[in-house]
Amino acid sequence: MKNIRPIGTGTRICAIIGNPVGHSLSPAIHNAAFAELELDYVYVAFRVEDVKRALDGMRALENFRGLSVTIPHKLEVMKYVDELAPVDRHIGAINTVINDNGRLTGFGTDGPGALKALQDAGAEVTDKHILMLGAGGASRAIAFTLAKDAGPAELNILDVDGPVLGRLAADLTSGTDVAIRSKILTDKALSDAMSVADIIIHCTPVGMHPKENASLIPKTLFRPDQVVFDVVYNPLETCLLADAKARGLRVISGVDMFINQAVLQFERFTGVAAPEGVMRRVVMEHLTT
């Protein structure tokens, strides 16, 4: 890796804000990419409680170019930016803010990052039946992006939280032209949905620590030619992906979505093509040590 350039009066600042934020891989990823391209940028992490004051500070600082936004601020930060794309208004959360001479533009890269992961894996989304497990923030971002940009035949969403599920289904129905189904996640609902699903996208915490050995989908429900995408990226191969792979299915790790969203942020921060290989290497080094 090339040496990081000296920080001076012209250095542009990017940062991630969240609470907590100490676990974030974003500084390592972005600083390695800046160094690789010898860009006069630096990326830092800030634990933030007062989002409005943080955005006011960003607006006031000429060199403050971009923000990544993580939990729990992805919703609140929308109130303090000057411009949002319609799809991000529908999603109801953003993870990126760009500062252009004091004007703040907010947008999300999680949904586009997921769509690119599907496309890179050769998964055809158009006219396919998509099953989404979970109706939280990641599911919202992915569902709206697929519905707006990929033309699936149907999105079928299952979750144990009725109100959250109902809001997402209603927002997708009113905001997109795609057929939307939603049901409370039960064994019967899952079995019925799996019997017609072409692509399964898992957006719940099941499979993450401390549930690494758990999966929502029994092995017997998989069908030939299905694609299974798990947005969980730590561990790299979840129990769900291992089970699907053992059945000969095409699998997509959440690490691809994670890297893609970081690449999209980097390119909006800098205006140049990201060194994706360097960014992927840094992620993999951190996840495998």
N, C-alpha and C positions, 0 to 999 in steps of 0.2 A: 504494500500500500504506500502511496506517495505521502510525503510529509504534509501536514496541515499548514496552509499558508499563514503567515503572521496576521494577527488581528489588528486592524487599524481603523482610522476614522471613516473609511469608506466601506468597511465590512458590513454586509447585510445580515440581519439577524432573523432566524426562524426558531420556532419553539413549539413544544407541546405543553398544553395546559390540561390539568386534571386534578383529581383528589381521591386517592393517592396517585402518584406519578413515578415513584422511585423504581418501579419494575419495568418501565417502558424501554423497549428496544429502539425507539425512534431516534434518539441522539446518536447511537452507534451507527445505525443504518445511514442516516442522512449525512453525518460528518464524513463517513468513509466515502460516500458518493461525491461530496464536495471536494474532498482531497484528491480523489481519482481524476476529476476534471479540472483541478486547480482553480476552483471558483472561490471568490472572496466572500464566502458565506460561513456562518457558524450556526449550529443548532443546539439549543439548550432545553432543559426541562424546568417547568415552574409548577409547583403545587399551588393551586389557585382556589380560593373560596369565593371571592367577590368577582364574578365574571364581568359585570359592567365596568368596573374600574380597570380590570385587565384590558378590556377592549378599548377603553378610553386611552389608556397608556399606549397601546399599539398604534392607535390613530395619531397620537401626538408625536411619536418617534419616527423620524424620517427614514431611518435605516431598518425599521422593523417591517420585514417583508411578508412573513407568513406564519400562520399558526396551524398546528394540528390540534384537534380537540378530542379528548377522550372522556370516559365516564368520570363524573356524572353531568358534564356540562354540554353534551351534544344538543340538547333541546333548548336550554336557556340561552345559549350563545346566539341563537337565531334572532332574538329580540334586539340585538345590538349591532347588527350588520346593516349595510345600506342596500344591498341587492342580493336576491335569492332567485334561483331558477324555479319555475313552477313545480317541477318534479320534486325538488327538495322541500318545498312548502307542503306538498302532499305527504312526503315521508315523515316530516315533522322533526327532523334531526339533521345536523350537518357535522362534518368532522374536519373541515378545512376553512380557513379564512385567509384571504389575500388582501394586502394593503397597497393600494395604488394612490399615492399622494394624499393619504387621509381618507380615501373612500374604501370601505370594506365590503368585499364580496364573499359571501359564504356559499359553500357547496359540499356535497358528499362524494367520497370516492369509494365507499364500501360496496355500493351496488354495482357501479361500473367495474370495480376490481373483481367481483364475483362473476359477472358476465364474461369478462375476459378469461377468467380461469376455466369456465365452461367451454368457451370457444377454443382456447388453446389445447384443451383435452379432446377436441373433436366432437363435443357433445352438441348435437343439433337441438335447438330449443324451439324453433318455429313449429307451430302446430302440434307440439308435444304436450302431454299431460304431466304437470309438475306437482309433486307432493312436497309441501313445506311443513316441517315439524318445528313448531314454535312460532309465536307471533310478536316477539319483542323487537328491539331496535334493529338487529341485524336482518331479521326476517322482513321488516318493513322496507328497509333499503333495497334488499335484493328483489322483493316482490314487485315493488314499483318500477325498478329498473327493467326487470324482465317484461313486465306488462307493457311498458312504454316503448322499449327498444328491441324486443326479441320476438314478439308475436306468438306466445304459447297458446295452445288451444284452451287450456284451463289451468288455473291455480287452485289447488286444494290445500287448505291450511288447517292443521290440527294443533290444538294447544289445550292445556288443562285450565287455563285462566279464561273464563268466559267473557268478562268485560273487555280484556285486552284483545282477545280474538275477535269479538264483535266489532270493536272500533276499527281494527285493521281491515276486516272484511267489508265494512261499510265504506271506508275511505277508498279502498280499491274499486269497489262497485261504482262509486260516484266519480272517481277520478280517472278510470281507465275503461277501455272497451273489452277487456278480457273477461271470460266467464270465471266467476269466483265461487268456490264452495268453501264452507267452513263448518267444522264440527268439533265438539269437545273430544279431546284425545282419550279414546277408550280402546280396548283390545279389538272390538268389533269395527269401530271407525277406522282403525289402523289397517286391519285386514282388508276391509273393503277398498280403502284408498290404494294400498299396495297392489291390489289385483289389477289396477288400470294404470298405475304410475309408470311413466317412462324415465323420469328423472326425480330422484329424491334428494332434497336439500335439507340437511339437519342444522337447525339454528337454536338449539337449547344447550345448556351447560353440561348435559349428560355426556360423559366421556372425558371431561376435564377433572383435575384433582378436586376433591378426593374420590371421584367416581370413574377412575380410569378404566376399570374393568366392566363398566356398564354400557349397555346399548338399548335404545328404545325399540329396536326392530328385531324380532326373533329371526333366526336364520332361515326358518322355513317359509317366510313370507317373500323372500327374494325371488324374482323371476329372471330368466335369461334376457340379456341385452339391456337391462336397466343400468342407469348411471347413478352413482351414489356420491354426493358431495357433502362433506362435513366441514362446517366453518370453523370448528375447533382445530387449532393448529399446535397445541401443546397438551398431550403428546402428538408427535408427527403422524403416527398411525394410531388412530383411535380404535377401540373395540369394534365400532360400527364399520369402519373401513376394512379392518382385518377380516371381519365376517363376510363382507361383500366381496373382497378380493378372493377369499377362499372359495366362493361360489362362482368365480370367473367373471365377475362384473367389473366394469370400468369404474375406477374410483378417483376422486379428486380431493386432495388435502386442503384444509383451510390455510395452510402456509402460502399457497399460490394466491389466494385472495388477499392475504395480508401483504405480500410483497407487491402485488399489483396496485393496491390502494396507495402504498408508499411511493411507488414509481409515479403514479398520477399526481400525487402531491408535489413531489420533487420537480416534475416538469412544469407545474403551475408556479411553483416558487421561483424557478430559475429561467424558464423559457427555453431550455435546452433538453435534448434527449437524455434520459437517465441512464447511468451505467448499471443496468439491471443485474448483470452477472455479479458485480461487486456487492450490490445490496442483498442479493440472494445468499451470497457466501457468508456475509456477516450474520444474517438471520440464522442460517444453518449452523454456524459455529456456536452461536449462543444457545440454540435449542438442543444441540447434541453434546454439550459439555456439562 
